[in-house]
Each structure stands twice: as structure tokens, then as C-alpha cells.
Amino acid sequence: MARTIVGVNDAKAVKRYAGLLAYDESQKSYFGQRFVGRGAEAEVPIQLLSELESDAGEQITYDLLAELKMAPVEGDDILEGKEEAQRFYTDTIYIDQARCGVNTGGRMTRKRTLHNLREKARRQQSSWWARLKDELRFIYLSGARGVNTNFILPTGYTGRANNALVAPDIHHILYGGNSTAKSNMTNEAAGAAGSDTFDLRLVDRAKTKADSQGGGATDIPVLQPCKIDGEEVFVCVMHTFQEDDLRSNTGTGQWLDIQKAIATSEGRKSPMVKGSLGMYRGCILHSHRNVIRFNDYGAGGTYEAARALFMGSQALVDAYGSPGTGLRFDWHEEVRDNGNQVVISSNCTWGTKKVSFTTPIGAQDFGVFAMDTYAASR
């Protein structure tokens, strides 16, 4: 019986598999499923900038228009000459190409059709791209690579595409318990006196800080909430070790006391709520193993810690460039070794970066608080 074989680098296969790869990657990505929105008006933690998908270039510049801070001119006093100039704070994101490839081996090791090879390569590479982009988003939002051992990216990684990692500024970081810096963090167990582990009190502090900090004459950006069905919410993503500390804290006003109230009721169909632990004080609680971890906290620099993320709107930006096909990914197949090996590769031109602006009082994060706590390995 005759079989239809779509050959290596057939245009139909290239476009089809490039499109499928983009869809698969977005569905497998933790951030992609929940927290990404397109355009300047997206009120979600990750804003997707698409200007370079159709235009040439390697960077996008975006602005924050600062609030007016002039005092009012009263009565018949003269306004002329007292008008305040508009102040724009500017940030830039760059894009660059990254690639991934699979060598399917020789004919005798493959023993399968080209269609199966494509499917297996697509599944492998879509998982790889989703992992890579999630790792990068955690790293950029945290401003550090950390010591996570399960990452693709090496320890000591400092960023890509000319987008520098930006550490949290003093106005956008909180510490567990009574700690005020990484050097005075303690290693007491959750719920114990002096504990600096993750608890609901830290969420309370972050929410209060988001509601009260910045704006006006402070030159500190206000942490803007996300929106679900018109309701304002924030998103907190903690490490699974921090979640364990939260659950094991049996103190008054902690997990056991609010377990019923924390169950998510409103907005449960929103992608941001998908897979969450629940909602507390208008904050959707999540946990993930890729939250950035450290091992140099405490007075002696030997305690383990994790950096939970308290996110509002536009905490991070992603930007993509098209390889000329109108798609975000390019798919390539080639034959090597006199036709014996088929190599299937994919590439994507994009960049990711935490939103931060340089104001008169220094660099300021725009949409995220770091929440550093003691978090011992399990």
C-alpha cells in the first residue's frame, strides 16, 4: 500500500510544527498558562509586547508616566510658570535568538517514520522551551539565578539578550518574621518564636505595603493590582518549601484558622486562579518548585532561603520577534551523514525582563515585591 511521506524540510511540515510548538510551549509553561496578557493595557503580571513580531529591530522601549506632584495653585494666584513638566521613566527590553535541537540518530537506531520523529521532537522541544522560559521568568522577576539544582541554566547565570538581572530595591523587598536583611535571618522552624519562615503575616505585610507605598511626591511607583472580572487582586508565588512552612504553622491566625476562608470562590475560572492554593486578602496564593532559592542567608551566610514573589500588574515583560514566518518559533530539519541522520531544531527570538525604572531616588521595581524567608530543604 502506498504511503504519503512529507519529506525533510517540507514547507507544510515546517509551518505546521512551528505553530504547534508555539501552542504547546504556552500550554506547558507555568507562567504562560496563567499570568501572561498581550498589550499595554493587560492587567496581569506578565505583559507581552508584540511590536517586533512584525517590525525589524532588537529592542522595545516603554515608558512609565509619573504622577504629578505639584502643590495646587489656590484662588487667584498665578498658575503661569508653575506648571509641572511631564516626567517619563523609561525602560528597554532586548530580544535575541535561542535554539534547541534533537539528533534522531541513524537509520538503524531510528526505525520509525519521519512523522513519528517530528512528533517526538515536538514534544521534547516544547517541554524544553516551556522549562527554559519559566526558569528565565523566575530568575528575572527575582533578580538572581539562585542555587536551584533542577534548572537548565547554570549557576552563575547572569541573563541573556543584553537584559541585565536587576536585584530588588529596598522599597520592593520584605523578609520573613522580624528579619530586616538576609544577614539577620534565623533558622527557627515554622511557628516557633523568632521564626523567619513564610507565613500569612508576611502576606499581610506585602498587601499593606502594596496598598500604601508610593505615588505622589515619593518617586516610588505604586504596585498596580491585576484584574479578575473587575476585581483587584495580587498574585503570590511561593516555593513549595515555603508552602510547607505555611501549612505547618499552627499559630493563631495562620493556615489552620483560615483554611475554610482561604478556599477560592470568586474568579475560580480565571487562568490566574488555576491550580492555586486559594485566595487570602485579595491575594491569589500559588506555589512552585522553581521559585528562586539561596544558601547564604543568616549571620554566618549558611542558611537556606527562598524568594517568594508578590506580583501586581506588569511585573515582567516578554517581547518576541518573528523569524519571518509570522510565527514565534521557527522549525528546521536537515539530513546529515550522507542521509543517515535527521536533525530537527527549533529557534525563538525573544527577550524577558523585570519592569524597573530609574527614578530620582534610584532604580525602582514596578510590579513585584520579593519576599525572602528561611526555607530549609525537605
N, C-alpha and C positions, 0 to 999 in steps of 0.2 A: 504493500500500500504506500502511495506517495505521501511524503511529509513536507509541510511548509516550514522552511528554516529561514529565520531572519538573521542574516549574516552579521559579522562583527562590524560595529560602527554604522549599521543601517540607520538612516535618519529617523525612521519611525521609532525604533527602539531607543535611540538616544533621547529623543524628546519625551517619550513616554516614561522612561525610567528616571530621567531628571525630575519630571513632575512628581512622580510617585515618591522619590527620595525626599523632596521638599515637604510633601504631605506627611510622610512617615516621621520625619525628624521633628516636625512641630507637634505631632500627636504623642511622641515618646518623650519629649522634653518636659521636665517638671515645670519649668517656668513657662514654656511655650503653651502648655495646656491651660494655664491658669491666669497668668499675670501680664500678658502682652496685648497691647492695643495699638492700632495704627493711627498716626497723625497727631498734630499738635494739640488737638482737643481731647485726646484719650485720657481718661481719668483713672488710670491703672498704674501699677508700679513700674512697668516697663513700656516705654514709648518707642514705637517702630517708626523710623524716619525712612521714607521711600524715595527721596529726591534723586538719589544716584542710581535707582533701578532703571531709569530711562535716560538720564543725562550723564555726560562724561565728567570725570573728576574723582578725587580720592578723599575729599573731606566735606563735611557739612558743618556750618557754623550756626548756632542757635543762641537766642538771647533771652534773658530774664529782664523784664521791665520793672525796675524797683518802684516801690510805693513812694508817693510824695510824703515829705516830712516837714514841709514849711509850716510855720505857725499861721493862723488865719489873720487876714488884714481886716480890722474891725471898723465899723461905721464908715465915716467919710475919709479915713486915712487913704493915702495914695498907694495903689497896687503897682503902678508902673515902676519897673526896675526891681521889684521884689519877687517877680515870678520865678518859680523854681525850674531849672532845666531838667529835662527827662534824663534819667540815668539807666543805661543798659549794661547789664553784666553779661559777658559773652563766654561761651564755651565752644569747643570744637571736637568733633569726633572724626577719626580717620578710618578708612577701610583698606583691607589688603586681602590677597588671596591665600587660602589654606587648602591643602589637598590631602586626600586619603586614597589608598589603593589596595587591591586584592590581587595576588597572583594565584590563579586557579590551578597551577601546576601543569604537567604534561598530559598528553592524551591518555596514557595508561593509568595515571593516577586520578584523572577526572572521571572517565567512563560515564559521562552523563551528557545530556543535551545542553546546548548553549542557553536555552530558555531557563533551565534549572540553575545554571551558573549565574545568570543575571538575577534571578530571584534570591539566591543565597547571598550574592554580593550586595544586593539592595538591602536586605535585612541586616547584614553585618555593618554596612556603612551607615545606614540610617541610625542604628543604635550608637555607633561611634560618634556621629555628628551630634546627636542629642546629648550624649555624655559630655563631649567637649564643650558645647555651648552652655550647658548647665554649670559645669565647673568654672568657666570663664565668668559667668554672671555672678556666681557666689564670690569669686576672687575679686572682681571689680567692685561689687557692692560693699565688700568688706575692706577693700584697700590693702589686701595681703593674701599671699598664697597659703600661709599656714603650714601645718605639718600633716595634713590628711594623707594617709598612706594609700588610699584607693584611687587617687587621681591619675589621670593620663599625664597631666602636665607635671614636670619635675619640681621638686623642692627647690626654692630659689628662683622660681619663675617670676619675671618682672613685667609681663604684659606683652601685647602684640600690636601691630599696625600703628605704632607711634602713639598709642593711647596709654599714658602712664597710669600706674596704680596710685590712687590718692587715699592716704590714711585718713580716718575720721578726724575732724577738727574737734576742739574742746567743747564746742556747743552741740555736737551731734554724737556724743558717746556717753553711755551710762555703765556703771559697774554694779555687780550683784552685792546685796547686803549693804554693809557700811563701807565698802571699798570706794576709794576715790581715784585709784590708779592701779595699774597692773602690779606694781611693786608691793602694795599692801593687801593683796588678796589673800584670804585664808583658805585652808583646805578642810574646813569642818563639813561634816555630812549634812545633807538636806534636812532642814528643820531644827538643827542644833543651834545653840546660842553662838552668835558670831559667824553663822554660815553665809558664804557669798555665792551660793548656788542659785540657780534660776528659780524664781517663784512669782506668784501673781502680783506681789508688791512691786516687783520690777516693771511688770506690765502697767500697773497703776502709775508709776513714776513716769514712764515713757509717754503714756496717754496724756498725763497732766502737762508734761513738757511740750508735747505737740500742740496742746490747746492754748498754751500761754506764752511760748517763746517766740521772739522775733517780730518782724514787722515794724512799721513806722520809722522812727529815727535810729533803730538798733543796727541796721545793715545786716541783720541775720534773716535769711528767708524763712517764711512761715511754712511749716510742714503741711502741705495740702493733702486732705484726705482723698481716698478713692471713692467711687460712687457705685452702689448696687441698688438698682430700682429707685434712684433718687435719694437713697440713704447714704450718709457719710460713714466710711469705715476706714480702718487701718489694717495692715497685714503684718503679723509677726511670725517669722520663720525661725524656729529654734533647732538646735541639734537634738538628735534622738537621746543623747545622754542628758541634755537639759530637760527634755520631756520627762525622762525617768525621775530626775530630781524633783520636777514639778509635781508629778503624781505621788511621789513618796513623801512629800511634805504634808504631815497630818496636823499642822498647826491651825489655829483659828483663822478663818477667812482664806484658807488655802484650798487645794483641789477637792478634798472630800466635802467641804462645806458648800461649795458652789457647783458640784457635779451636775445637779439637775438644771440649774440655771444656765450652765455653760453650753447645754445642748443647742445646736444651731436650729433655729426655727425660720427666721426670715432670710430670704435670699439664698435658700439652700440649693436652688438650681443654678446659681451663678458659678462660672468656672473658678472664681477666686475662693469659693467655699468648698469646692470639690476636694474630698479627702482630708478636710481639716479636722482638728481636734474639737472645734466648737468656736463659739464667739463669747468674748468677755469684754464688757465696757466698750462695745463698738469696735473691737479688735478681733479679727479672724486669726485664730491660732493654728499654725502648722508646725510640723517637724520634718527634718530631712537629714540624712546621714552626711550630706556634703556641705553643711554649714561649716565654716572655717574653724579649725582647731589650732591651739597653740600649746607649747610645753615649757614656756619660760616665764610664767607668772609667779607672784609671791616674792617675798623679800630675798630669797635665795635664787630666784629665777628657775625653779624646778617644778612648779605646779602646772597641772593641765588646765586649760581653759577653752571655752568656745565662744564665738561671737554671733549671737542671735541678731537677726535683722528686723527692725521695726520700720516698716515701709509705708509711705504715703504715695501720692500720685507722682509720676515722673521721677522715680528714684534712679532709673537707669535708662539709657537709650541704646537701641540697636540700629544699625544702618546697613543696608545691603546695596551692592552693585550687581547688575545683570551681566552675565558673560556674553551677551549679545543674542540670546535666545528668548528673552523675555521672562526667563525663569531664574530663580535664585541659585540653583545648582546647575552645574554642567556635568555631563556623563560622558566618559570616554572609554573606548575598548580598543585594544590593539593586540596583534599577534606577534610573538617573539620566537626566537629559536627555530627559525625555518618553519613556522606554522605550528610548532608543538605546544606552545604555551599561550594562553589567553590571559591578558592582564586587564582588569576592569578598575577604573579610577573615577573619582568624583572631585569636584572642587567648588568652593564657595568663596565669594568675595564679600566680606562683611567686616564690621567692627562693633565693639560693645564698650560702653564706658559709663561709669557712675556720673550723674549730673552734679557738677560742682562749679561754683563761680568765685572769682576773686573780687572781694568787696573791699571797701576802705579799711576794714578791720582784719583782712586776711582771707584765705581760702575758706569757703563755706559749702558744706554739702547741702543739697536742695531737698531731697525727698526720702532720706533714710537716717535712722539712728542706729549706731552699733550698741549692742547690749552684751557686755563681756562678763562672764561668770565663771567661777570654778566648775569644772566638769570633768570628773575623773573617768578614765576608761572603764568599761564594763567587761 
